Amino acid sequence: MATGMATAGRDHCDYAQAFLSRSPAYRAGYAAIAARDRQAKEDFARSWGLRFPH
């Protein structure tokens, strides 16, 4: 029962963000492109299998 309450209101994006935020490779890659333009960030996200439809 507690598990259901802990995950209430979360979706796939929330889980992906939590997983990637713990990945040293993702954090290092994001730090390297953080100051770059939007296209660089979108390319980086796609390289990790992320997609933002809006």
N, C-alpha and C positions, 0 to 999 in steps of 0.2 A: 504494500500500500504506500509506503513512504517513497518508493522509487517512482511511482506514478505522479506523486505530488512534486517531486524534484524535477521532473521533465515536463510538467504541464506548461503549455504556452511556448514551448521551444519547437523550432522546425529544423529542417535539414541544414539550412544556412548557419544556424546557431551552432550545430554540432561541427560543421566544417570549420567555422571560425575558431572554436575551442581547440580542435585538433591541430590546426595549422599554427595557432599561436604558441603551441608547445614545441614546434619543429624548429630546431636550430637552423636548418637549411632554408626554410621559408623565411624566418626572421632575418637572416643574413641577406637573402635575396631582396626582401622588401626594403631593408635599410639601404641597399645599394640603389634602388630606383625611387625611393620615397620623394625625392625632390624633383623628379622628372615629370614630363607632361602626362596628360591623361592617357594617351595612346600607349605609352610605355607601361603604365600601370595596368591597363586592360590586357596587354600582351602578356605581362607577368602573371596576371590572374588566370588567363587561359592556359598558360603553361602548367599551372597547378590543377587544372580541371575545373576552375571556377567560372561561372557565367552569371552576369548580372543583366537580366532582361530589361530593366528600366533605366 
